[in-house]
Amino acid sequence: MSVIVILILASLGMALSFLGAFIWSVRSGQFEDTTTPSLRVLLDDPGMTDNAAPANEPRAPGLAVRRP
């Protein structure tokens, strides 16, 4: 029976620590911009070197990026 009490206290401690980490991340601004990182993959990176295709040449057929 004492093992159940220990497990309940341990799970509550872990839940409170995860809640504290979540509140800290929200207050520090981790979730303010959620769309830009996913769109960054679609944009051409001007700093790319090595085997990168030139900016005016598409990398593969059908994968050209449209710019407004």
PDB file with SEQRES, HELIX, SHEET and CRYST1 records, atoms N, CA, C and O in Angstrom:
SEQRES   1 A   68  MET SER VAL ILE VAL ILE LEU ILE LEU ALA SER LEU GLY          
SEQRES   2 A   68  MET ALA LEU SER PHE LEU GLY ALA PHE ILE TRP SER VAL          
SEQRES   3 A   68  ARG SER GLY GLN PHE GLU ASP THR THR THR PRO SER LEU          
SEQRES   4 A   68  ARG VAL LEU LEU ASP ASP PRO GLY MET THR ASP ASN ALA          
SEQRES   5 A   68  ALA PRO ALA ASN GLU PRO ARG ALA PRO GLY LEU ALA VAL          
SEQRES   6 A   68  ARG ARG PRO                                                  
HELIX    1 AA1 SER A    2  ARG A   27  1                                  26    
HELIX    2 AA2 THR A   36  LEU A   39  1                                   4    
CRYST1    1.000    1.000    1.000  90.00  90.00  90.00 P 1           1          
ATOM      1  N   MET A   1       0.821  -1.197   0.000  1.00  0.00           N  
ATOM      2  CA  MET A   1       0.000   0.000   0.000  1.00  0.00           C  
ATOM      3  C   MET A   1       0.864   1.260   0.000  1.00  0.00           C  
ATOM      4  O   MET A   1       0.498   2.265  -0.609  1.00  0.00           O  
ATOM      5  N   SER A   2       2.005   1.206   0.680  1.00  0.00           N  
ATOM      6  CA  SER A   2       2.870   2.385   0.721  1.00  0.00           C  
ATOM      7  C   SER A   2       3.507   2.653  -0.643  1.00  0.00           C  
ATOM      8  O   SER A   2       3.881   3.788  -0.940  1.00  0.00           O  
ATOM      9  N   VAL A   3       3.634   1.609  -1.480  1.00  0.00           N  
ATOM     10  CA  VAL A   3       4.193   1.793  -2.817  1.00  0.00           C  
ATOM     11  C   VAL A   3       3.257   2.644  -3.665  1.00  0.00           C  
ATOM     12  O   VAL A   3       3.716   3.457  -4.467  1.00  0.00           O  
ATOM     13  N   ILE A   4       1.961   2.466  -3.497  1.00  0.00           N  
ATOM     14  CA  ILE A   4       0.979   3.256  -4.255  1.00  0.00           C  
ATOM     15  C   ILE A   4       1.089   4.732  -3.886  1.00  0.00           C  
ATOM     16  O   ILE A   4       1.022   5.596  -4.760  1.00  0.00           O  
ATOM     17  N   VAL A   5       1.255   5.020  -2.623  1.00  0.00           N  
ATOM     18  CA  VAL A   5       1.399   6.411  -2.172  1.00  0.00           C  
ATOM     19  C   VAL A   5       2.667   7.017  -2.764  1.00  0.00           C  
ATOM     20  O   VAL A   5       2.660   8.163  -3.214  1.00  0.00           O  
ATOM     21  N   ILE A   6       3.736   6.261  -2.763  1.00  0.00           N  
ATOM     22  CA  ILE A   6       4.996   6.755  -3.336  1.00  0.00           C  
ATOM     23  C   ILE A   6       4.839   7.007  -4.828  1.00  0.00           C  
ATOM     24  O   ILE A   6       5.311   8.026  -5.331  1.00  0.00           O  
ATOM     25  N   LEU A   7       4.185   6.096  -5.544  1.00  0.00           N  
ATOM     26  CA  LEU A   7       3.982   6.277  -6.985  1.00  0.00           C  
ATOM     27  C   LEU A   7       3.078   7.465  -7.286  1.00  0.00           C  
ATOM     28  O   LEU A   7       3.328   8.200  -8.241  1.00  0.00           O  
ATOM     29  N   ILE A   8       2.032   7.665  -6.486  1.00  0.00           N  
ATOM     30  CA  ILE A   8       1.145   8.820  -6.694  1.00  0.00           C  
ATOM     31  C   ILE A   8       1.904  10.113  -6.456  1.00  0.00           C  
ATOM     32  O   ILE A   8       1.769  11.059  -7.231  1.00  0.00           O  
ATOM     33  N   LEU A   9       2.701  10.166  -5.394  1.00  0.00           N  
ATOM     34  CA  LEU A   9       3.486  11.379  -5.124  1.00  0.00           C  
ATOM     35  C   LEU A   9       4.525  11.622  -6.216  1.00  0.00           C  
ATOM     36  O   LEU A   9       4.757  12.767  -6.604  1.00  0.00           O  
ATOM     37  N   ALA A  10       5.148  10.562  -6.712  1.00  0.00           N  
ATOM     38  CA  ALA A  10       6.134  10.718  -7.784  1.00  0.00           C  
ATOM     39  C   ALA A  10       5.469  11.201  -9.070  1.00  0.00           C  
ATOM     40  O   ALA A  10       6.019  12.050  -9.770  1.00  0.00           O  
ATOM     41  N   SER A  11       4.290  10.666  -9.385  1.00  0.00           N  
ATOM     42  CA  SER A  11       3.607  11.100 -10.604  1.00  0.00           C  
ATOM     43  C   SER A  11       3.117  12.543 -10.486  1.00  0.00           C  
ATOM     44  O   SER A  11       3.163  13.294 -11.460  1.00  0.00           O  
ATOM     45  N   LEU A  12       2.655  12.929  -9.313  1.00  0.00           N  
ATOM     46  CA  LEU A  12       2.258  14.327  -9.114  1.00  0.00           C  
ATOM     47  C   LEU A  12       3.459  15.259  -9.223  1.00  0.00           C  
ATOM     48  O   LEU A  12       3.351  16.347  -9.787  1.00  0.00           O  
ATOM     49  N   GLY A  13       4.589  14.844  -8.693  1.00  0.00           N  
ATOM     50  CA  GLY A  13       5.805  15.658  -8.807  1.00  0.00           C  
ATOM     51  C   GLY A  13       6.242  15.823 -10.257  1.00  0.00           C  
ATOM     52  O   GLY A  13       6.626  16.916 -10.674  1.00  0.00           O  
ATOM     53  N   MET A  14       6.182  14.737 -11.025  1.00  0.00           N  
ATOM     54  CA  MET A  14       6.542  14.830 -12.442  1.00  0.00           C  
ATOM     55  C   MET A  14       5.547  15.694 -13.211  1.00  0.00           C  
ATOM     56  O   MET A  14       5.944  16.486 -14.065  1.00  0.00           O  
ATOM     57  N   ALA A  15       4.258  15.546 -12.912  1.00  0.00           N  
ATOM     58  CA  ALA A  15       3.238  16.345 -13.597  1.00  0.00           C  
ATOM     59  C   ALA A  15       3.436  17.828 -13.300  1.00  0.00           C  
ATOM     60  O   ALA A  15       3.316  18.661 -14.198  1.00  0.00           O  
ATOM     61  N   LEU A  16       3.734  18.158 -12.058  1.00  0.00           N  
ATOM     62  CA  LEU A  16       3.968  19.560 -11.706  1.00  0.00           C  
ATOM     63  C   LEU A  16       5.232  20.107 -12.369  1.00  0.00           C  
ATOM     64  O   LEU A  16       5.275  21.273 -12.759  1.00  0.00           O  
ATOM     65  N   SER A  17       6.259  19.267 -12.495  1.00  0.00           N  
ATOM     66  CA  SER A  17       7.476  19.744 -13.160  1.00  0.00           C  
ATOM     67  C   SER A  17       7.226  19.972 -14.657  1.00  0.00           C  
ATOM     68  O   SER A  17       7.729  20.943 -15.222  1.00  0.00           O  
ATOM     69  N   PHE A  18       6.456  19.089 -15.304  1.00  0.00           N  
ATOM     70  CA  PHE A  18       6.119  19.309 -16.714  1.00  0.00           C  
ATOM     71  C   PHE A  18       5.231  20.532 -16.891  1.00  0.00           C  
ATOM     72  O   PHE A  18       5.389  21.278 -17.858  1.00  0.00           O  
ATOM     73  N   LEU A  19       4.304  20.746 -15.973  1.00  0.00           N  
ATOM     74  CA  LEU A  19       3.463  21.941 -16.035  1.00  0.00           C  
ATOM     75  C   LEU A  19       4.309  23.197 -15.869  1.00  0.00           C  
ATOM     76  O   LEU A  19       4.100  24.188 -16.569  1.00  0.00           O  
ATOM     77  N   GLY A  20       5.255  23.157 -14.951  1.00  0.00           N  
ATOM     78  CA  GLY A  20       6.155  24.304 -14.767  1.00  0.00           C  
ATOM     79  C   GLY A  20       7.005  24.570 -15.996  1.00  0.00           C  
ATOM     80  O   GLY A  20       7.218  25.727 -16.360  1.00  0.00           O  
ATOM     81  N   ALA A  21       7.498  23.509 -16.647  1.00  0.00           N  
ATOM     82  CA  ALA A  21       8.289  23.680 -17.866  1.00  0.00           C  
ATOM     83  C   ALA A  21       7.435  24.254 -18.990  1.00  0.00           C  
ATOM     84  O   ALA A  21       7.908  25.089 -19.760  1.00  0.00           O  
ATOM     85  N   PHE A  22       6.190  23.818 -19.092  1.00  0.00           N  
ATOM     86  CA  PHE A  22       5.298  24.355 -20.118  1.00  0.00           C  
ATOM     87  C   PHE A  22       5.005  25.827 -19.880  1.00  0.00           C  
ATOM     88  O   PHE A  22       5.053  26.625 -20.817  1.00  0.00           O  
ATOM     89  N   ILE A  23       4.702  26.198 -18.646  1.00  0.00           N  
ATOM     90  CA  ILE A  23       4.423  27.601 -18.330  1.00  0.00           C  
ATOM     91  C   ILE A  23       5.664  28.457 -18.590  1.00  0.00           C  
ATOM     92  O   ILE A  23       5.548  29.570 -19.103  1.00  0.00           O  
ATOM     93  N   TRP A  24       6.843  27.954 -18.243  1.00  0.00           N  
ATOM     94  CA  TRP A  24       8.081  28.693 -18.501  1.00  0.00           C  
ATOM     95  C   TRP A  24       8.292  28.901 -20.003  1.00  0.00           C  
ATOM     96  O   TRP A  24       8.692  29.986 -20.427  1.00  0.00           O  
ATOM     97  N   SER A  25       8.024  27.862 -20.812  1.00  0.00           N  
ATOM     98  CA  SER A  25       8.239  27.995 -22.251  1.00  0.00           C  
ATOM     99  C   SER A  25       7.239  28.954 -22.886  1.00  0.00           C  
ATOM    100  O   SER A  25       7.587  29.662 -23.831  1.00  0.00           O  
ATOM    101  N   VAL A  26       6.012  28.991 -22.391  1.00  0.00           N  
ATOM    102  CA  VAL A  26       5.021  29.931 -22.926  1.00  0.00           C  
ATOM    103  C   VAL A  26       5.415  31.358 -22.564  1.00  0.00           C  
ATOM    104  O   VAL A  26       5.325  32.256 -23.401  1.00  0.00           O  
ATOM    105  N   ARG A  27       5.847  31.572 -21.338  1.00  0.00           N  
ATOM    106  CA  ARG A  27       6.230  32.930 -20.920  1.00  0.00           C  
ATOM    107  C   ARG A  27       7.504  33.416 -21.588  1.00  0.00           C  
ATOM    108  O   ARG A  27       7.685  34.623 -21.751  1.00  0.00           O  
ATOM    109  N   SER A  28       8.395  32.506 -21.980  1.00  0.00           N  
ATOM    110  CA  SER A  28       9.647  32.925 -22.603  1.00  0.00           C  
ATOM    111  C   SER A  28       9.505  33.117 -24.113  1.00  0.00           C  
ATOM    112  O   SER A  28      10.468  33.508 -24.772  1.00  0.00           O  
ATOM    113  N   GLY A  29       8.317  32.846 -24.674  1.00  0.00           N  
ATOM    114  CA  GLY A  29       8.068  33.136 -26.078  1.00  0.00           C  
ATOM    115  C   GLY A  29       8.356  31.994 -27.031  1.00  0.00           C  
ATOM    116  O   GLY A  29       8.560  32.239 -28.220  1.00  0.00           O  
ATOM    117  N   GLN A  30       8.382  30.768 -26.566  1.00  0.00           N  
ATOM    118  CA  GLN A  30       8.687  29.638 -27.436  1.00  0.00           C  
ATOM    119  C   GLN A  30       7.580  29.369 -28.447  1.00  0.00           C  
ATOM    120  O   GLN A  30       7.848  28.786 -29.498  1.00  0.00           O  
ATOM    121  N   PHE A  31       6.347  29.776 -28.163  1.00  0.00           N  
ATOM    122  CA  PHE A  31       5.221  29.454 -29.028  1.00  0.00           C  
ATOM    123  C   PHE A  31       4.658  30.676 -29.747  1.00  0.00           C  
ATOM    124  O   PHE A  31       3.523  30.628 -30.219  1.00  0.00           O  
ATOM    125  N   GLU A  32       5.410  31.761 -29.843  1.00  0.00           N  
ATOM    126  CA  GLU A  32       4.890  32.975 -30.467  1.00  0.00           C  
ATOM    127  C   GLU A  32       4.807  32.871 -31.978  1.00  0.00           C  
ATOM    128  O   GLU A  32       3.830  33.343 -32.561  1.00  0.00           O  
ATOM    129  N   ASP A  33       5.782  32.278 -32.632  1.00  0.00           N  
ATOM    130  CA  ASP A  33       5.795  32.192 -34.092  1.00  0.00           C  
ATOM    131  C   ASP A  33       5.840  30.725 -34.491  1.00  0.00           C  
ATOM    132  O   ASP A  33       6.906  30.110 -34.492  1.00  0.00           O  
ATOM    133  N   THR A  34       4.694  30.169 -34.827  1.00  0.00           N  
ATOM    134  CA  THR A  34       4.648  28.749 -35.159  1.00  0.00           C  
ATOM    135  C   THR A  34       4.585  28.493 -36.658  1.00  0.00           C  
ATOM    136  O   THR A  34       4.727  27.343 -37.076  1.00  0.00           O  
ATOM    137  N   THR A  35       4.377  29.525 -37.494  1.00  0.00           N  
ATOM    138  CA  THR A  35       4.272  29.288 -38.929  1.00  0.00           C  
ATOM    139  C   THR A  35       5.577  29.491 -39.674  1.00  0.00           C  
ATOM    140  O   THR A  35       5.820  28.800 -40.663  1.00  0.00           O  
ATOM    141  N   THR A  36       6.416  30.401 -39.247  1.00  0.00           N  
ATOM    142  CA  THR A  36       7.640  30.691 -39.982  1.00  0.00           C  
ATOM    143  C   THR A  36       8.593  29.496 -40.079  1.00  0.00           C  
ATOM    144  O   THR A  36       9.115  29.252 -41.167  1.00  0.00           O  
ATOM    145  N   PRO A  37       8.849  28.741 -39.016  1.00  0.00           N  
ATOM    146  CA  PRO A  37       9.765  27.599 -39.165  1.00  0.00           C  
ATOM    147  C   PRO A  37       9.303  26.579 -40.191  1.00  0.00           C  
ATOM    148  O   PRO A  37      10.135  25.993 -40.883  1.00  0.00           O  
ATOM    149  N   SER A  38       8.002  26.352 -40.311  1.00  0.00           N  
ATOM    150  CA  SER A  38       7.528  25.378 -41.290  1.00  0.00           C  
ATOM    151  C   SER A  38       7.601  25.928 -42.713  1.00  0.00           C  
ATOM    152  O   SER A  38       7.718  25.152 -43.661  1.00  0.00           O  
ATOM    153  N   LEU A  39       7.536  27.236 -42.881  1.00  0.00           N  
ATOM    154  CA  LEU A  39       7.629  27.828 -44.212  1.00  0.00           C  
ATOM    155  C   LEU A  39       9.066  28.083 -44.642  1.00  0.00           C  
ATOM    156  O   LEU A  39       9.335  28.262 -45.830  1.00  0.00           O  
ATOM    157  N   ARG A  40       9.983  28.102 -43.696  1.00  0.00           N  
ATOM    158  CA  ARG A  40      11.387  28.373 -44.002  1.00  0.00           C  
ATOM    159  C   ARG A  40      11.978  27.306 -44.919  1.00  0.00           C  
ATOM    160  O   ARG A  40      12.914  27.589 -45.668  1.00  0.00           O  
ATOM    161  N   VAL A  41      11.451  26.096 -44.871  1.00  0.00           N  
ATOM    162  CA  VAL A  41      11.935  25.011 -45.707  1.00  0.00           C  
ATOM    163  C   VAL A  41      11.632  25.284 -47.177  1.00  0.00           C  
ATOM    164  O   VAL A  41      12.386  24.862 -48.053  1.00  0.00           O  
ATOM    165  N   LEU A  42      10.543  25.981 -47.449  1.00  0.00           N  
ATOM    166  CA  LEU A  42      10.112  26.212 -48.824  1.00  0.00           C  
ATOM    167  C   LEU A  42      10.859  27.347 -49.514  1.00  0.00           C  
ATOM    168  O   LEU A  42      10.841  27.436 -50.742  1.00  0.00           O  
ATOM    169  N   LEU A  43      11.505  28.204 -48.756  1.00  0.00           N  
ATOM    170  CA  LEU A  43      12.187  29.368 -49.331  1.00  0.00           C  
ATOM    171  C   LEU A  43      13.610  29.022 -49.731  1.00  0.00           C  
ATOM    172  O   LEU A  43      14.247  28.158 -49.128  1.00  0.00           O  
ATOM    173  N   ASP A  44      14.101  29.705 -50.754  1.00  0.00           N  
ATOM    174  CA  ASP A  44      15.489  29.528 -51.168  1.00  0.00           C  
ATOM    175  C   ASP A  44      16.405  30.203 -50.173  1.00  0.00           C  
ATOM    176  O   ASP A  44      16.131  31.311 -49.713  1.00  0.00           O  
ATOM    177  N   ASP A  45      17.485  29.538 -49.845  1.00  0.00           N  
ATOM    178  CA  ASP A  45      18.467  30.087 -48.925  1.00  0.00           C  
ATOM    179  C   ASP A  45      19.592  30.721 -49.747  1.00  0.00           C  
ATOM    180  O   ASP A  45      20.304  30.005 -50.451  1.00  0.00           O  
ATOM    181  N   PRO A  46      19.772  32.048 -49.677  1.00  0.00           N  
ATOM    182  CA  PRO A  46      20.810  32.681 -50.494  1.00  0.00           C  
ATOM    183  C   PRO A  46      22.220  32.309 -50.060  1.00  0.00           C  
ATOM    184  O   PRO A  46      23.160  32.502 -50.831  1.00  0.00           O  
ATOM    185  N   GLY A  47      22.397  31.790 -48.868  1.00  0.00           N  
ATOM    186  CA  GLY A  47      23.729  31.456 -48.386  1.00  0.00           C  
ATOM    187  C   GLY A  47      24.158  30.044 -48.710  1.00  0.00           C  
ATOM    188  O   GLY A  47      25.214  29.611 -48.248  1.00  0.00           O  
ATOM    189  N   MET A  48      23.379  29.306 -49.490  1.00  0.00           N  
ATOM    190  CA  MET A  48      23.728  27.917 -49.791  1.00  0.00           C  
ATOM    191  C   MET A  48      24.907  27.866 -50.755  1.00  0.00           C  
ATOM    192  O   MET A  48      25.001  28.663 -51.688  1.00  0.00           O  
ATOM    193  N   THR A  49      25.792  26.927 -50.515  1.00  0.00           N  
ATOM    194  CA  THR A  49      26.957  26.749 -51.383  1.00  0.00           C  
ATOM    195  C   THR A  49      27.097  25.276 -51.715  1.00  0.00           C  
ATOM    196  O   THR A  49      26.140  24.517 -51.560  1.00  0.00           O  
ATOM    197  N   ASP A  50      28.244  24.864 -52.160  1.00  0.00           N  
ATOM    198  CA  ASP A  50      28.576  23.483 -52.522  1.00  0.00           C  
ATOM    199  C   ASP A  50      27.756  23.028 -53.729  1.00  0.00           C  
ATOM    200  O   ASP A  50      27.912  23.584 -54.816  1.00  0.00           O  
ATOM    201  N   ASN A  51      26.899  22.043 -53.566  1.00  0.00           N  
ATOM    202  CA  ASN A  51      26.176  21.444 -54.674  1.00  0.00           C  
ATOM    203  C   ASN A  51      24.824  22.096 -54.931  1.00  0.00           C  
ATOM    204  O   ASN A  51      23.956  21.479 -55.549  1.00  0.00           O  
ATOM    205  N   ALA A  52      24.629  23.297 -54.483  1.00  0.00           N  
ATOM    206  CA  ALA A  52      23.342  23.970 -54.663  1.00  0.00           C  
ATOM    207  C   ALA A  52      23.211  24.486 -56.094  1.00  0.00           C  
ATOM    208  O   ALA A  52      24.185  24.915 -56.712  1.00  0.00           O  
ATOM    209  N   ALA A  53      21.992  24.431 -56.595  1.00  0.00           N  
ATOM    210  CA  ALA A  53      21.715  24.951 -57.935  1.00  0.00           C  
ATOM    211  C   ALA A  53      21.676  26.475 -57.880  1.00  0.00           C  
ATOM    212  O   ALA A  53      21.353  27.040 -56.835  1.00  0.00           O  
ATOM    213  N   PRO A  54      21.995  27.148 -58.977  1.00  0.00           N  
ATOM    214  CA  PRO A  54      21.891  28.613 -58.992  1.00  0.00           C  
ATOM    215  C   PRO A  54      20.462  29.061 -58.710  1.00  0.00           C  
ATOM    216  O   PRO A  54      19.513  28.297 -58.887  1.00  0.00           O  
ATOM    217  N   ALA A  55      20.320  30.309 -58.269  1.00  0.00           N  
ATOM    218  CA  ALA A  55      19.006  30.816 -57.863  1.00  0.00           C  
ATOM    219  C   ALA A  55      18.018  30.862 -59.024  1.00  0.00           C  
ATOM    220  O   ALA A  55      16.816  30.712 -58.805  1.00  0.00           O  
ATOM    221  N   ASN A  56      18.498  31.068 -60.267  1.00  0.00           N  
ATOM    222  CA  ASN A  56      17.576  31.174 -61.394  1.00  0.00           C  
ATOM    223  C   ASN A  56      17.249  29.808 -62.016  1.00  0.00           C  
ATOM    224  O   ASN A  56      16.440  29.735 -62.941  1.00  0.00           O  
ATOM    225  N   GLU A  57      17.852  28.754 -61.535  1.00  0.00           N  
ATOM    226  CA  GLU A  57      17.629  27.421 -62.077  1.00  0.00           C  
ATOM    227  C   GLU A  57      16.886  26.574 -61.042  1.00  0.00           C  
ATOM    228  O   GLU A  57      17.340  26.467 -59.903  1.00  0.00           O  
ATOM    229  N   PRO A  58      15.746  25.968 -61.415  1.00  0.00           N  
ATOM    230  CA  PRO A  58      15.027  25.145 -60.437  1.00  0.00           C  
ATOM    231  C   PRO A  58      15.839  23.918 -60.037  1.00  0.00           C  
ATOM    232  O   PRO A  58      16.608  23.390 -60.840  1.00  0.00           O  
ATOM    233  N   ARG A  59      15.672  23.470 -58.813  1.00  0.00           N  
ATOM    234  CA  ARG A  59      16.429  22.342 -58.288  1.00  0.00           C  
ATOM    235  C   ARG A  59      15.980  21.030 -58.911  1.00  0.00           C  
ATOM    236  O   ARG A  59      16.809  20.166 -59.197  1.00  0.00           O  
ATOM    237  N   ALA A  60      14.700  20.872 -59.122  1.00  0.00           N  
ATOM    238  CA  ALA A  60      14.162  19.663 -59.729  1.00  0.00           C  
ATOM    239  C   ALA A  60      12.866  20.035 -60.430  1.00  0.00           C  
ATOM    240  O   ALA A  60      12.231  21.020 -60.053  1.00  0.00           O  
ATOM    241  N   PRO A  61      12.459  19.284 -61.430  1.00  0.00           N  
ATOM    242  CA  PRO A  61      11.208  19.611 -62.115  1.00  0.00           C  
ATOM    243  C   PRO A  61      10.028  19.591 -61.150  1.00  0.00           C  
ATOM    244  O   PRO A  61       9.836  18.641 -60.391  1.00  0.00           O  
ATOM    245  N   GLY A  62       9.249  20.661 -61.200  1.00  0.00           N  
ATOM    246  CA  GLY A  62       8.057  20.747 -60.366  1.00  0.00           C  
ATOM    247  C   GLY A  62       8.296  21.255 -58.969  1.00  0.00           C  
ATOM    248  O   GLY A  62       7.342  21.362 -58.197  1.00  0.00           O  
ATOM    249  N   LEU A  63       9.536  21.577 -58.599  1.00  0.00           N  
ATOM    250  CA  LEU A  63       9.820  22.031 -57.250  1.00  0.00           C  
ATOM    251  C   LEU A  63      10.213  23.506 -57.197  1.00  0.00           C  
ATOM    252  O   LEU A  63      10.764  23.960 -56.194  1.00  0.00           O  
ATOM    253  N   ALA A  64       9.941  24.252 -58.254  1.00  0.00           N  
ATOM    254  CA  ALA A  64      10.282  25.664 -58.261  1.00  0.00           C  
ATOM    255  C   ALA A  64       9.399  26.412 -57.251  1.00  0.00           C  
ATOM    256  O   ALA A  64       8.212  26.115 -57.112  1.00  0.00           O  
ATOM    257  N   VAL A  65       9.988  27.372 -56.560  1.00  0.00           N  
ATOM    258  CA  VAL A  65       9.276  28.137 -55.551  1.00  0.00           C  
ATOM    259  C   VAL A  65       8.730  29.388 -56.193  1.00  0.00           C  
ATOM    260  O   VAL A  65       9.460  30.135 -56.846  1.00  0.00           O  
ATOM    261  N   ARG A  66       7.439  29.616 -56.006  1.00  0.00           N  
ATOM    262  CA  ARG A  66       6.817  30.845 -56.513  1.00  0.00           C  
ATOM    263  C   ARG A  66       6.994  31.953 -55.507  1.00  0.00           C  
ATOM    264  O   ARG A  66       6.790  31.746 -54.311  1.00  0.00           O  
ATOM    265  N   ARG A  67       7.366  33.109 -55.965  1.00  0.00           N  
ATOM    266  CA  ARG A  67       7.521  34.260 -55.085  1.00  0.00           C  
ATOM    267  C   ARG A  67       6.498  35.316 -55.471  1.00  0.00           C  
ATOM    268  O   ARG A  67       6.262  35.554 -56.656  1.00  0.00           O  
ATOM    269  N   PRO A  68       5.897  35.941 -54.485  1.00  0.00           N  
ATOM    270  CA  PRO A  68       4.886  36.968 -54.796  1.00  0.00           C  
ATOM    271  C   PRO A  68       5.461  38.203 -55.403  1.00  0.00           C  
ATOM    272  O   PRO A  68       4.724  39.140 -55.711  1.00  0.00           O  
TER     273      PRO A  68                                                      
END                                                                             
